[in-house]
Amino acid sequence: MNPISKNLSKAFENSIFIKNIPVSVNEQKIRLVFEEAPGDIVSIKLKTIFRQGAPQTEANAVMLHAYLLYKDNKTAQRCIQLHDNQLSFGSGSGHKPLSVDFWKTKDELKQEKAQQIDQNIQSLLQNIM
């Protein structure tokens, strides 16, 4: 891992990344669901995900992703344990379970993907033999 990625990982060790948030959810609702005590969440950044190839308009919004920075690592870990793979915003039409994990740099994601591919190849080779 390059030095910049290492520094980013350290700087954002209290950050989590959440996928599959319904578009009807706003920052206040996220804070209500994910904050155990006032001040636990230092910052929230929302990103709207649009239908591929469609104009980026409200009508084409599919879901939200969120980046949450917690004041400490323990609170971030608890958030992941409580909300990963859960329907924390209800089970309305088209709602998917949330995907909640620590934020990772692109280098970390590439490394994880390469390791997964290596494991899959090893498993395939063992099954063939």
C-alpha positions as CSV (number, residue, x, y, z in Angstrom):
1,M,0.0,0.0,0.0
2,N,1.4,3.4,-0.9
3,P,2.1,6.0,1.8
4,I,-0.8,8.3,0.9
5,S,-3.2,5.4,1.2
6,K,-1.8,4.5,4.6
7,N,-2.2,8.1,5.8
8,L,-5.8,8.2,4.4
9,S,-6.6,4.9,6.1
10,K,-5.3,6.2,9.5
11,A,-7.1,9.6,9.1
12,F,-10.4,8.0,8.2
13,E,-10.3,5.0,10.6
14,N,-13.5,6.3,12.2
15,S,-15.4,6.6,8.9
16,I,-18.0,4.3,7.5
17,F,-19.5,3.9,4.1
18,I,-23.2,3.1,3.7
19,K,-24.9,1.8,0.5
20,N,-28.5,1.3,-0.5
21,I,-30.1,4.2,1.4
22,P,-33.6,5.1,0.0
23,V,-33.6,8.4,-1.8
24,S,-36.4,9.7,0.6
25,V,-33.9,9.7,3.5
26,N,-32.2,13.0,4.5
27,E,-29.3,13.9,6.7
28,Q,-31.5,14.4,9.7
29,K,-33.0,10.9,9.4
30,I,-29.6,9.4,9.0
31,R,-28.4,11.1,12.1
32,L,-31.5,9.9,14.0
33,V,-30.9,6.3,13.0
34,F,-27.1,6.1,13.2
35,E,-26.3,8.4,16.1
36,E,-26.5,6.8,19.5
37,A,-25.7,10.0,21.4
38,P,-25.6,13.6,20.3
39,G,-22.2,14.4,18.9
40,D,-21.3,10.8,17.9
41,I,-21.3,11.7,14.2
42,V,-18.8,14.4,13.3
43,S,-19.9,14.7,9.7
44,I,-22.2,13.2,7.1
45,K,-21.7,13.4,3.3
46,L,-24.5,12.1,1.0
47,K,-24.1,11.0,-2.6
48,T,-27.0,10.4,-4.9
49,I,-26.8,7.4,-7.2
50,F,-28.6,7.8,-10.5
51,R,-29.8,5.3,-13.1
52,Q,-27.0,4.5,-15.5
53,G,-27.1,6.5,-18.7
54,A,-30.0,8.7,-17.5
55,P,-29.8,12.4,-16.8
56,Q,-28.9,13.3,-13.2
57,T,-32.3,14.5,-12.1
58,E,-34.3,13.8,-9.0
59,A,-36.7,11.5,-11.0
60,N,-33.7,9.3,-12.0
61,A,-32.3,9.0,-8.4
62,V,-32.0,5.3,-7.4
63,M,-30.5,5.4,-4.0
64,L,-28.1,7.3,-1.7
65,H,-24.7,6.4,-0.4
66,A,-23.4,8.0,2.8
67,Y,-20.0,8.7,4.3
68,L,-20.2,9.1,8.1
69,L,-17.3,10.2,10.3
70,Y,-17.7,9.2,13.9
71,K,-15.8,10.8,16.8
72,D,-14.3,7.4,17.8
73,N,-13.7,3.9,16.3
74,K,-15.8,2.0,18.9
75,T,-18.9,3.9,17.9
76,A,-18.2,3.3,14.2
77,Q,-17.8,-0.4,14.9
78,R,-21.1,-0.6,16.8
79,C,-22.8,1.2,13.9
80,I,-21.6,-1.4,11.5
81,Q,-22.6,-4.3,13.8
82,L,-26.1,-2.9,14.3
83,H,-26.9,-1.8,10.7
84,D,-25.0,-3.9,8.2
85,N,-27.4,-6.0,6.1
86,Q,-30.4,-4.5,7.9
87,L,-33.5,-2.6,6.7
88,S,-32.8,0.3,9.0
89,F,-35.1,2.7,7.0
90,G,-38.0,0.4,6.7
91,S,-38.9,-2.3,4.2
92,G,-40.8,-0.2,1.6
93,S,-41.0,-1.1,-2.0
94,G,-37.6,-1.6,-3.6
95,H,-35.7,-1.1,-0.3
96,K,-32.6,-3.2,-0.1
97,P,-30.7,-4.1,3.1
98,L,-28.0,-1.6,3.9
99,S,-24.4,-2.3,3.3
100,V,-22.3,-0.7,6.1
101,D,-18.6,-1.1,6.4
102,F,-15.5,1.0,7.2
103,W,-14.5,3.4,4.5
104,K,-11.6,2.0,2.4
105,T,-9.2,3.6,0.0
106,K,-9.2,2.6,-3.6
107,D,-5.8,0.8,-3.0
108,E,-7.3,-1.2,-0.2
109,L,-10.4,-2.1,-2.3
110,K,-8.1,-3.2,-5.2
111,Q,-6.0,-5.3,-2.8
112,E,-9.1,-7.0,-1.3
113,K,-10.4,-7.8,-4.8
114,A,-7.0,-9.3,-5.9
115,Q,-6.9,-11.4,-2.7
116,Q,-10.5,-12.6,-3.3
117,I,-9.6,-13.6,-6.9
118,D,-6.5,-15.5,-5.7
119,Q,-8.6,-17.3,-3.1
120,N,-11.2,-18.2,-5.8
121,I,-8.5,-19.6,-8.1
122,Q,-6.9,-21.6,-5.3
123,S,-10.3,-23.1,-4.4
124,L,-11.1,-23.9,-8.0
125,L,-7.7,-25.6,-8.4
126,Q,-8.3,-27.7,-5.3
127,N,-11.7,-28.8,-6.6
128,I,-10.2,-29.8,-9.9
129,M,-7.5,-31.9,-8.4
